[in-house]
Amino acid sequence: MKTASRGLWISVDGVDGVGKSTLANHLVSQFSASVLAPEFSDSPIGSYLRQAVQSNPHYISPSLIEQSLLFLAEFFRIYEVF
């Protein structure tokens, strides 16, 4: 696991077509030591969430707690890699 370091984690969120990718790429170009993290990892959870969000973005799991934990697990998977 990575040790804590100084820096910023900027999250860009919004509905389809509002320019999230454009904004994210612009931010990367403005910060010298920046990294653009993927939306989902290649892990089994990341692959599941990528497919689920594309097919039915408002229903991932019948349990809201399970859904939240899946997204949190995926976030920390990506966070630890970058």
C-alpha positions in Angstrom: 0.0 0.0 0.0 1.2 3.5 -0.8 2.2 5.9 1.9 0.4 9.2 2.2 1.8 12.0 0.2 0.9 15.6 -0.5 -1.2 16.3 -3.5 -4.7 16.6 -4.8 -7.2 14.1 -6.0 -9.6 15.8 -8.3 -12.8 14.0 -9.3 -14.8 15.0 -12.4 -18.4 13.9 -12.4 -21.4 14.5 -14.5 -24.0 13.1 -16.9 -23.1 11.9 -20.4 -22.0 14.5 -22.9 -21.1 17.4 -20.5 -17.4 17.4 -21.2 -15.9 15.4 -18.3 -13.2 13.9 -20.5 -12.4 17.3 -22.0 -12.1 18.9 -18.6 -10.0 16.0 -17.2 -7.6 16.2 -20.1 -7.3 20.0 -19.7 -6.6 19.6 -16.0 -3.9 17.0 -16.8 -2.3 19.5 -19.2 -2.3 22.2 -16.6 -0.6 20.3 -13.7 2.9 19.1 -14.3 2.9 16.0 -12.1 -0.6 14.9 -12.9 -2.0 11.5 -13.7 -5.3 10.7 -15.3 -6.7 7.7 -13.5 -9.1 5.4 -15.3 -12.8 5.4 -14.5 -12.7 1.7 -13.7 -9.8 -0.7 -13.1 -9.3 -4.0 -14.9 -10.1 -5.9 -11.7 -13.2 -8.2 -11.5 -15.1 -5.5 -9.6 -14.0 -2.8 -12.1 -15.1 -4.9 -15.0 -18.4 -5.7 -13.4 -19.1 -2.0 -12.6 -18.0 -0.9 -16.1 -20.5 -3.3 -17.7 -23.3 -2.6 -15.2 -23.0 1.2 -15.6 -23.1 0.9 -19.4 -26.2 -1.4 -19.4 -28.2 0.1 -16.5 -26.5 3.0 -14.7 -29.2 3.4 -12.1 -29.3 -0.2 -10.9 -26.1 -1.9 -9.8 -27.3 -4.0 -6.9 -30.6 -4.5 -5.0 -28.7 -3.4 -1.9 -27.7 0.3 -1.6 -25.0 -0.7 0.9 -23.6 -3.3 -1.4 -23.7 -0.9 -4.3 -21.8 1.7 -2.2 -19.2 -0.8 -1.1 -18.6 -1.9 -4.6 -17.9 1.6 -5.8 -15.7 2.3 -2.7 -13.7 -0.9 -3.3 -13.2 0.1 -6.9 -12.1 3.7 -5.9 -9.6 2.4 -3.4 -8.3 -0.2 -5.9 -7.5 2.7 -8.4 -6.3 5.0 -5.6 -3.7 2.5 -4.4 -2.4 1.9 -7.9 -1.9 5.6 -8.6 
